Each structure stands twice: as C-alpha cells, then as structure tokens.
Amino acid sequence: MIALGDLYKVVEAMAPLYFALGLGYGSVRWWRFFTVEQCGAINTMVVCFSMPFFTFDFIVRTDPFAMNYRVIAADAVAKLLAVLAAAAWTRCAKAKAGSCSWSITGFSLASLNNTLVVGVPLLNAMYGKWAQDLIVQIAVVQSIVWFPLLLLAFELRKAWVVGVPSFSSATDDDGTSDDERARRVEPMSLQKDGSAEMDVEAAPPTGGSRRIRLWPMARTVGLKLARNPNVYASVLGVAWACVAYRWRIGMPAIVTGSLQVMSRTGTGMSMFSMGLFMGQQESIVACGAGLAALGMALRFVAGPLAALAGAAALGLRGDVLHFAIIQAALPQAIASFVWAKEYGLHADVLSTAVIFGTLISLPVLMAYYAVLEIM
C-alpha cells in the first residue's frame, strides 16, 4: 500500500512547477505585465540559454558508460509501436490524403514527452536518483534521435504536399530553381480542424516536380537542428560526459558554478514561459472537445500502453517497469508543438496537448503512481 508521505513527496516536487506556470499565466492574462513582444523575448531567453544550460548540466552528471540500454531499447520499441499504431489507425479510418499527417501528429502525441522540466523532479521524487538518471538518458536519446526523425517526417510530408523539394538551391533542366518554384506556392494556413490548407498558383504539380529529394530534406533538417541550442547542449554534454567518466576528469569549480547559475533557471523559466504562452491563448482547448479528448487519450493512455508493451518485450520488471510506464505519461513535449506550428500541421491539437495536458498531468501521474505501487 502506498503511503501518504510518498504522495506528498510527488506533490511537493510538482507544486513549484505549477507555481511558476501560474505566475506566467497571471502576468499576461490578469496583470498585463508583458506585451506579446516581451513574451517572445522571454521565450527566446529560455530556448537559447536556460534550457540548454539546464540540459547540459544534467547530461554531464550522468555516466554514459552506465546507461541502461534495456530501458532505452524498451522506449524505442514503444515509440516504434506508436508509429505503427498511428499508421494503421489512419489507414483503417481511410483518412487518405490526411493519413500521413495524422500519423505524424499521432506519433508526437503518444511518444514525445516533457522529459527534463517535468520528468526530472517528478521521477526523482517517486523513485530516487536512479530514476532521475534514467529519464535524463531517455531525454538525450529523444533529443538527438527522435526529434530529428520527427523533423524529417515533417519535411517528407511538406515535400509531398507542396510538390517541390523543401530546401534546395538546385536548378532543374528548365532553368527554374527550387527556390523560385517554391515562391509560387503560398504559405500554409491553419484551418479550424488543424489541417493545413495550401493555395497553389498553378495547376497541380507534375510528376517531375513531385519527386522527393532526400538530400535537400536532410539538409533542411540538419540546418534546423544546427540552429537548435538544445541539440548542441545534448551532443556536447554526452561528449564531455564520455571524456569525464572515462578518464575521471572533473570540471573546475569556476566552470561548474558558471554553468549551474544558468542551469538553475531552466525549470522555473520554462514553466513561466509556458504560462505566458497559455495566457496569450483565447482558449486552453483550442482544437475542440473531440480532438482534445483524442490528444489526451493518446498522451495518457496510448503512450503508457505502448511503453508497457515495450517494457514487457525487453523483460523489465518491478520499479523499472513502473518507471517506464510513468515516464510515458509525462506531459507533451513543448518542442513538438513548436514544430507543428512551424509546419502548419495540427498546431491547435498540439497546443491543447501541451497546455491542457500539463494542467491535468499531476492527478493523472499521481493515479498511475498509486495504482502501480498497489499492483
């Protein structure tokens, strides 16, 4: 039987996050402290400074030679199951043109979670230091493997829908460059149902123009990742951790102090920035009740079920199995919404998943924790 003290430890770890979230929300919605431009500047500070230092600080303190590869493999199996399930669902639903789009969105909702900002304090309170180390390992893999694959899927869809390569300065035989052709296509506009509408000046693209060129898309993905400070933080953090734990080298105190003075702002400022974003929205549920319910089901039911299947396949048992299920039920990753908005693909659904999912995540995670401890 789970003790009330254990539940209190979880609430104690999560309450400061909601406090920062509430302050951010109130600063925009009630007190009008910040303009839209100022909110954007705060978000830029979080993206470029707070979160990269926060990520780097946790990664360099995690021993890469002590990674639990069975947990990483179980998480990979769960994400692959999510991909297959989303593809099968859209095919059975006869979504036709929208099947690829909903497969991408379904994968984002079921698989990509807020591992560091919410996961670190929550799982540390539930299971201790070993769980914190495991969620950091999953966060690293998500950052340097799964997010790039998601970006590649967005670029593949964009090339297929638009009918031209998504990024290329090459020139075809007729002397028309890809950039010039792309300028004849109007930007995507987001519809109320979250789908992307495209206005094309000319007739539907010919077979030659619909060829999907992998190199330009890979180049686009690489450029986007190169502009993402969190990718640098993850890669550099892993590199330094490998050196430090291999040859037992420690950072000088002056470097550690400099890193941590910025790292400590990561959790609070990230939640504050999310609160600012929430305060600027007309409605917390921007996509309608039906799609919101679907998003919550994918995030808090389908994701943990896929994690359970992956963990069972890899033979995880006990607290490690419980950890795998709970980490899959963490709130939606903010980056998934950012990219959905950039590519005009169901951004309202992802926005609702981030905002509403974060708000209800505490009771949901508490319920999972209590039930798993009883079983």
Contacts in CASP RR format, 6 or more apart in sequence:
PFRMAT RR
TARGET T0000
AUTHOR 0000-0000-0000
METHOD contacts of the structure
MODEL  1
MIALGDLYKVVEAMAPLYFALGLGYGSVRWWRFFTVEQCGAINTMVVCFS
MPFFTFDFIVRTDPFAMNYRVIAADAVAKLLAVLAAAAWTRCAKAKAGSC
SWSITGFSLASLNNTLVVGVPLLNAMYGKWAQDLIVQIAVVQSIVWFPLL
LLAFELRKAWVVGVPSFSSATDDDGTSDDERARRVEPMSLQKDGSAEMDV
EAAPPTGGSRRIRLWPMARTVGLKLARNPNVYASVLGVAWACVAYRWRIG
MPAIVTGSLQVMSRTGTGMSMFSMGLFMGQQESIVACGAGLAALGMALRF
VAGPLAALAGAAALGLRGDVLHFAIIQAALPQAIASFVWAKEYGLHADVL
STAVIFGTLISLPVLMAYYAVLEIM
1 373 0 8 1.000
1 374 0 8 1.000
2 369 0 8 1.000
2 370 0 8 1.000
2 373 0 8 1.000
2 374 0 8 1.000
6 126 0 8 1.000
6 369 0 8 1.000
6 373 0 8 1.000
7 366 0 8 1.000
7 369 0 8 1.000
7 370 0 8 1.000
9 125 0 8 1.000
9 126 0 8 1.000
10 122 0 8 1.000
10 125 0 8 1.000
10 126 0 8 1.000
10 365 0 8 1.000
10 366 0 8 1.000
10 369 0 8 1.000
11 362 0 8 1.000
11 366 0 8 1.000
12 125 0 8 1.000
13 121 0 8 1.000
13 122 0 8 1.000
13 124 0 8 1.000
13 125 0 8 1.000
14 118 0 8 1.000
14 121 0 8 1.000
14 122 0 8 1.000
14 125 0 8 1.000
14 362 0 8 1.000
16 121 0 8 1.000
16 267 0 8 1.000
16 268 0 8 1.000
17 117 0 8 1.000
17 118 0 8 1.000
17 121 0 8 1.000
17 267 0 8 1.000
17 268 0 8 1.000
17 271 0 8 1.000
18 271 0 8 1.000
18 362 0 8 1.000
20 267 0 8 1.000
20 268 0 8 1.000
20 269 0 8 1.000
20 271 0 8 1.000
20 272 0 8 1.000
20 275 0 8 1.000
21 271 0 8 1.000
21 272 0 8 1.000
21 274 0 8 1.000
21 275 0 8 1.000
21 278 0 8 1.000
21 358 0 8 1.000
22 275 0 8 1.000
23 272 0 8 1.000
23 275 0 8 1.000
24 272 0 8 1.000
24 273 0 8 1.000
24 274 0 8 1.000
24 275 0 8 1.000
24 276 0 8 1.000
24 278 0 8 1.000
24 279 0 8 1.000
25 275 0 8 1.000
25 276 0 8 1.000
25 278 0 8 1.000
25 279 0 8 1.000
26 275 0 8 1.000
26 279 0 8 1.000
27 33 0 8 1.000
27 34 0 8 1.000
27 276 0 8 1.000
28 34 0 8 1.000
28 39 0 8 1.000
28 275 0 8 1.000
28 276 0 8 1.000
28 279 0 8 1.000
28 280 0 8 1.000
29 278 0 8 1.000
29 279 0 8 1.000
34 42 0 8 1.000
34 276 0 8 1.000
36 280 0 8 1.000
39 273 0 8 1.000
39 276 0 8 1.000
39 277 0 8 1.000
39 280 0 8 1.000
40 276 0 8 1.000
42 269 0 8 1.000
42 272 0 8 1.000
42 273 0 8 1.000
42 276 0 8 1.000
43 273 0 8 1.000
43 276 0 8 1.000
43 277 0 8 1.000
45 269 0 8 1.000
46 266 0 8 1.000
46 269 0 8 1.000
46 270 0 8 1.000
46 273 0 8 1.000
47 229 0 8 1.000
47 230 0 8 1.000
48 229 0 8 1.000
49 229 0 8 1.000
49 262 0 8 1.000
49 265 0 8 1.000
50 262 0 8 1.000
50 265 0 8 1.000
50 266 0 8 1.000
50 269 0 8 1.000
50 270 0 8 1.000
51 116 0 8 1.000
51 117 0 8 1.000
51 229 0 8 1.000
51 230 0 8 1.000
51 233 0 8 1.000
51 266 0 8 1.000
51 270 0 8 1.000
52 229 0 8 1.000
52 230 0 8 1.000
52 232 0 8 1.000
52 233 0 8 1.000
53 233 0 8 1.000
53 259 0 8 1.000
53 262 0 8 1.000
53 263 0 8 1.000
53 265 0 8 1.000
53 266 0 8 1.000
54 116 0 8 1.000
54 117 0 8 1.000
54 262 0 8 1.000
54 263 0 8 1.000
54 265 0 8 1.000
54 266 0 8 1.000
54 267 0 8 1.000
54 270 0 8 1.000
55 116 0 8 1.000
55 139 0 8 1.000
55 143 0 8 1.000
55 230 0 8 1.000
55 233 0 8 1.000
55 234 0 8 1.000
56 233 0 8 1.000
56 234 0 8 1.000
56 236 0 8 1.000
56 237 0 8 1.000
56 259 0 8 1.000
56 263 0 8 1.000
57 259 0 8 1.000
57 260 0 8 1.000
57 263 0 8 1.000
58 116 0 8 1.000
58 120 0 8 1.000
58 136 0 8 1.000
58 139 0 8 1.000
58 263 0 8 1.000
59 136 0 8 1.000
59 140 0 8 1.000
59 233 0 8 1.000
59 234 0 8 1.000
59 237 0 8 1.000
59 238 0 8 1.000
59 241 0 8 1.000
60 237 0 8 1.000
60 240 0 8 1.000
60 241 0 8 1.000
60 244 0 8 1.000
60 251 0 8 1.000
61 241 0 8 1.000
62 133 0 8 1.000
62 136 0 8 1.000
62 137 0 8 1.000
62 140 0 8 1.000
62 241 0 8 1.000
63 133 0 8 1.000
63 241 0 8 1.000
63 245 0 8 1.000
64 238 0 8 1.000
64 241 0 8 1.000
64 242 0 8 1.000
64 245 0 8 1.000
65 242 0 8 1.000
65 245 0 8 1.000
65 246 0 8 1.000
66 133 0 8 1.000
67 137 0 8 1.000
68 134 0 8 1.000
68 137 0 8 1.000
68 320 0 8 1.000
70 314 0 8 1.000
70 315 0 8 1.000
70 316 0 8 1.000
71 134 0 8 1.000
71 137 0 8 1.000
71 138 0 8 1.000
71 314 0 8 1.000
71 316 0 8 1.000
71 320 0 8 1.000
71 323 0 8 1.000
71 324 0 8 1.000
72 137 0 8 1.000
72 138 0 8 1.000
72 141 0 8 1.000
73 314 0 8 1.000
74 307 0 8 1.000
74 310 0 8 1.000
74 311 0 8 1.000
74 313 0 8 1.000
74 314 0 8 1.000
74 315 0 8 1.000
74 316 0 8 1.000
74 324 0 8 1.000
75 138 0 8 1.000
75 141 0 8 1.000
75 307 0 8 1.000
75 310 0 8 1.000
75 324 0 8 1.000
75 327 0 8 1.000
76 141 0 8 1.000
77 309 0 8 1.000
77 310 0 8 1.000
77 313 0 8 1.000
77 314 0 8 1.000
78 111 0 8 1.000
78 303 0 8 1.000
78 306 0 8 1.000
78 307 0 8 1.000
78 309 0 8 1.000
78 310 0 8 1.000
78 311 0 8 1.000
78 324 0 8 1.000
78 328 0 8 1.000
79 107 0 8 1.000
79 111 0 8 1.000
79 146 0 8 1.000
79 306 0 8 1.000
81 306 0 8 1.000
81 309 0 8 1.000
81 310 0 8 1.000
82 106 0 8 1.000
82 107 0 8 1.000
82 110 0 8 1.000
82 111 0 8 1.000
82 302 0 8 1.000
82 303 0 8 1.000
82 306 0 8 1.000
83 103 0 8 1.000
83 107 0 8 1.000
83 111 0 8 1.000
85 110 0 8 1.000
85 302 0 8 1.000
85 306 0 8 1.000
86 102 0 8 1.000
86 103 0 8 1.000
86 104 0 8 1.000
86 105 0 8 1.000
86 106 0 8 1.000
86 107 0 8 1.000
86 110 0 8 1.000
87 99 0 8 1.000
87 103 0 8 1.000
89 102 0 8 1.000
90 98 0 8 1.000
90 99 0 8 1.000
90 100 0 8 1.000
90 102 0 8 1.000
90 103 0 8 1.000
91 99 0 8 1.000
93 99 0 8 1.000
95 101 0 8 1.000
95 102 0 8 1.000
98 195 0 8 1.000
100 156 0 8 1.000
100 157 0 8 1.000
100 160 0 8 1.000
101 157 0 8 1.000
101 195 0 8 1.000
101 196 0 8 1.000
101 345 0 8 1.000
101 346 0 8 1.000
102 346 0 8 1.000
104 150 0 8 1.000
104 153 0 8 1.000
104 154 0 8 1.000
104 157 0 8 1.000
104 345 0 8 1.000
105 340 0 8 1.000
105 345 0 8 1.000
105 346 0 8 1.000
105 349 0 8 1.000
105 350 0 8 1.000
106 298 0 8 1.000
107 150 0 8 1.000
107 153 0 8 1.000
108 150 0 8 1.000
108 332 0 8 1.000
108 333 0 8 1.000
108 336 0 8 1.000
108 340 0 8 1.000
108 350 0 8 1.000
109 295 0 8 1.000
109 298 0 8 1.000
109 299 0 8 1.000
109 302 0 8 1.000
109 332 0 8 1.000
109 336 0 8 1.000
109 349 0 8 1.000
109 350 0 8 1.000
109 353 0 8 1.000
110 298 0 8 1.000
110 299 0 8 1.000
110 302 0 8 1.000
110 303 0 8 1.000
110 306 0 8 1.000
111 146 0 8 1.000
111 303 0 8 1.000
111 306 0 8 1.000
112 142 0 8 1.000
112 146 0 8 1.000
112 147 0 8 1.000
112 150 0 8 1.000
112 332 0 8 1.000
112 333 0 8 1.000
112 335 0 8 1.000
112 336 0 8 1.000
113 119 0 8 1.000
113 299 0 8 1.000
113 327 0 8 1.000
113 328 0 8 1.000
113 329 0 8 1.000
113 330 0 8 1.000
113 331 0 8 1.000
113 332 0 8 1.000
113 333 0 8 1.000
114 330 0 8 1.000
114 331 0 8 1.000
114 332 0 8 1.000
114 333 0 8 1.000
114 334 0 8 1.000
114 358 0 8 1.000
115 135 0 8 1.000
115 136 0 8 1.000
115 138 0 8 1.000
115 139 0 8 1.000
115 142 0 8 1.000
115 327 0 8 1.000
115 330 0 8 1.000
115 333 0 8 1.000
116 135 0 8 1.000
116 136 0 8 1.000
116 139 0 8 1.000
117 266 0 8 1.000
117 267 0 8 1.000
117 270 0 8 1.000
117 271 0 8 1.000
118 330 0 8 1.000
118 331 0 8 1.000
118 358 0 8 1.000
118 361 0 8 1.000
119 135 0 8 1.000
119 327 0 8 1.000
119 330 0 8 1.000
120 132 0 8 1.000
120 135 0 8 1.000
120 136 0 8 1.000
120 267 0 8 1.000
121 267 0 8 1.000
122 326 0 8 1.000
122 330 0 8 1.000
122 365 0 8 1.000
123 131 0 8 1.000
123 132 0 8 1.000
123 134 0 8 1.000
123 135 0 8 1.000
123 323 0 8 1.000
123 326 0 8 1.000
123 327 0 8 1.000
124 131 0 8 1.000
124 132 0 8 1.000
126 323 0 8 1.000
126 326 0 8 1.000
126 369 0 8 1.000
127 319 0 8 1.000
127 322 0 8 1.000
127 323 0 8 1.000
131 319 0 8 1.000
131 323 0 8 1.000
134 320 0 8 1.000
134 323 0 8 1.000
134 327 0 8 1.000
135 323 0 8 1.000
135 327 0 8 1.000
138 327 0 8 1.000
139 234 0 8 1.000
140 234 0 8 1.000
140 238 0 8 1.000
142 333 0 8 1.000
143 230 0 8 1.000
143 231 0 8 1.000
143 234 0 8 1.000
144 231 0 8 1.000
144 234 0 8 1.000
144 235 0 8 1.000
144 238 0 8 1.000
147 225 0 8 1.000
147 231 0 8 1.000
147 335 0 8 1.000
148 221 0 8 1.000
148 222 0 8 1.000
148 225 0 8 1.000
150 336 0 8 1.000
150 339 0 8 1.000
151 221 0 8 1.000
151 224 0 8 1.000
151 225 0 8 1.000
151 339 0 8 1.000
152 217 0 8 1.000
152 218 0 8 1.000
152 221 0 8 1.000
154 339 0 8 1.000
154 343 0 8 1.000
154 345 0 8 1.000
155 166 0 8 1.000
155 167 0 8 1.000
155 217 0 8 1.000
155 220 0 8 1.000
155 221 0 8 1.000
156 212 0 8 1.000
156 217 0 8 1.000
157 343 0 8 1.000
157 345 0 8 1.000
158 166 0 8 1.000
158 343 0 8 1.000
159 165 0 8 1.000
159 166 0 8 1.000
159 212 0 8 1.000
159 213 0 8 1.000
159 217 0 8 1.000
160 210 0 8 1.000
160 212 0 8 1.000
161 196 0 8 1.000
161 198 0 8 1.000
162 182 0 8 1.000
162 185 0 8 1.000
162 198 0 8 1.000
162 205 0 8 1.000
163 205 0 8 1.000
163 209 0 8 1.000
163 210 0 8 1.000
164 178 0 8 1.000
164 181 0 8 1.000
164 182 0 8 1.000
164 185 0 8 1.000
164 205 0 8 1.000
164 209 0 8 1.000
165 178 0 8 1.000
165 212 0 8 1.000
165 213 0 8 1.000
165 216 0 8 1.000
165 217 0 8 1.000
166 216 0 8 1.000
166 217 0 8 1.000
166 220 0 8 1.000
167 178 0 8 1.000
167 216 0 8 1.000
167 217 0 8 1.000
167 219 0 8 1.000
167 220 0 8 1.000
167 223 0 8 1.000
168 177 0 8 1.000
168 178 0 8 1.000
168 179 0 8 1.000
168 213 0 8 1.000
168 216 0 8 1.000
168 219 0 8 1.000
169 177 0 8 1.000
169 178 0 8 1.000
169 179 0 8 1.000
170 177 0 8 1.000
170 178 0 8 1.000
170 216 0 8 1.000
171 177 0 8 1.000
171 178 0 8 1.000
172 178 0 8 1.000
178 216 0 8 1.000
181 209 0 8 1.000
184 200 0 8 1.000
184 201 0 8 1.000
184 202 0 8 1.000
185 198 0 8 1.000
185 199 0 8 1.000
185 200 0 8 1.000
185 201 0 8 1.000
186 198 0 8 1.000
186 199 0 8 1.000
186 200 0 8 1.000
186 201 0 8 1.000
188 196 0 8 1.000
188 197 0 8 1.000
188 198 0 8 1.000
188 343 0 8 1.000
188 344 0 8 1.000
189 196 0 8 1.000
189 197 0 8 1.000
189 199 0 8 1.000
190 196 0 8 1.000
190 197 0 8 1.000
190 344 0 8 1.000
190 347 0 8 1.000
190 348 0 8 1.000
191 197 0 8 1.000
192 348 0 8 1.000
193 287 0 8 1.000
193 291 0 8 1.000
194 287 0 8 1.000
194 291 0 8 1.000
194 344 0 8 1.000
194 345 0 8 1.000
194 346 0 8 1.000
194 347 0 8 1.000
194 348 0 8 1.000
194 349 0 8 1.000
195 346 0 8 1.000
196 343 0 8 1.000
196 344 0 8 1.000
196 345 0 8 1.000
225 231 0 8 1.000
230 335 0 8 1.000
243 249 0 8 1.000
244 250 0 8 1.000
244 251 0 8 1.000
251 259 0 8 1.000
270 334 0 8 1.000
274 334 0 8 1.000
274 354 0 8 1.000
274 355 0 8 1.000
274 358 0 8 1.000
277 355 0 8 1.000
278 284 0 8 1.000
278 355 0 8 1.000
281 351 0 8 1.000
281 355 0 8 1.000
284 352 0 8 1.000
284 355 0 8 1.000
284 356 0 8 1.000
284 359 0 8 1.000
285 292 0 8 1.000
285 352 0 8 1.000
285 356 0 8 1.000
286 348 0 8 1.000
286 351 0 8 1.000
286 352 0 8 1.000
287 346 0 8 1.000
287 348 0 8 1.000
287 349 0 8 1.000
287 351 0 8 1.000
287 352 0 8 1.000
288 352 0 8 1.000
291 348 0 8 1.000
291 349 0 8 1.000
291 352 0 8 1.000
292 349 0 8 1.000
292 352 0 8 1.000
292 356 0 8 1.000
294 349 0 8 1.000
295 349 0 8 1.000
295 352 0 8 1.000
295 353 0 8 1.000
296 353 0 8 1.000
296 356 0 8 1.000
296 357 0 8 1.000
296 360 0 8 1.000
299 329 0 8 1.000
299 331 0 8 1.000
299 332 0 8 1.000
299 353 0 8 1.000
299 357 0 8 1.000
300 329 0 8 1.000
300 357 0 8 1.000
300 361 0 8 1.000
300 364 0 8 1.000
303 328 0 8 1.000
303 329 0 8 1.000
304 325 0 8 1.000
304 326 0 8 1.000
304 328 0 8 1.000
304 329 0 8 1.000
304 368 0 8 1.000
306 328 0 8 1.000
307 324 0 8 1.000
307 325 0 8 1.000
307 327 0 8 1.000
307 328 0 8 1.000
308 321 0 8 1.000
308 324 0 8 1.000
308 325 0 8 1.000
310 316 0 8 1.000
310 324 0 8 1.000
311 320 0 8 1.000
311 321 0 8 1.000
311 324 0 8 1.000
311 325 0 8 1.000
316 324 0 8 1.000
322 369 0 8 1.000
322 372 0 8 1.000
322 373 0 8 1.000
325 368 0 8 1.000
325 372 0 8 1.000
326 365 0 8 1.000
326 368 0 8 1.000
326 369 0 8 1.000
326 372 0 8 1.000
329 361 0 8 1.000
329 364 0 8 1.000
329 365 0 8 1.000
329 368 0 8 1.000
330 361 0 8 1.000
330 365 0 8 1.000
331 354 0 8 1.000
331 357 0 8 1.000
331 358 0 8 1.000
331 361 0 8 1.000
332 350 0 8 1.000
332 353 0 8 1.000
332 354 0 8 1.000
332 357 0 8 1.000
332 358 0 8 1.000
333 354 0 8 1.000
334 354 0 8 1.000
336 350 0 8 1.000
336 353 0 8 1.000
336 354 0 8 1.000
337 347 0 8 1.000
337 350 0 8 1.000
337 351 0 8 1.000
337 353 0 8 1.000
337 354 0 8 1.000
340 346 0 8 1.000
340 347 0 8 1.000
340 349 0 8 1.000
340 350 0 8 1.000
341 347 0 8 1.000
341 350 0 8 1.000
341 351 0 8 1.000
END
